[in-house]
Amino acid sequence: MTTIKQGIKSPDVKREVRDIRETARKIAASKETARRFLVSTGMYSANGQIKPQYR
C-alpha cells in the first residue's frame, strides 16, 4: 500500500527518483561496487560470499 503525503510536489518526487536511479547506476557500474554495497548492507560476508540466510 502506498502512503501519499500532503504537500509533496511532483518535481520533488521526480528529483528524488532521479537521485535514486543515479545511485543505483553507480552501484551497478561494476562487480566491485556491487559487492561493496552488498557487504555494507550485510547480505554478503567480508570475503564477498552471500550469507546463508539470503540463499
PyMOL commands that set and color helices and strands:
alter all, ss='L'
color gray80, all
select helices_A, chain A and resi 10-27+31-41+52-54
alter helices_A, ss='H'
color red, helices_A
deselect
rebuild
show_as cartoon
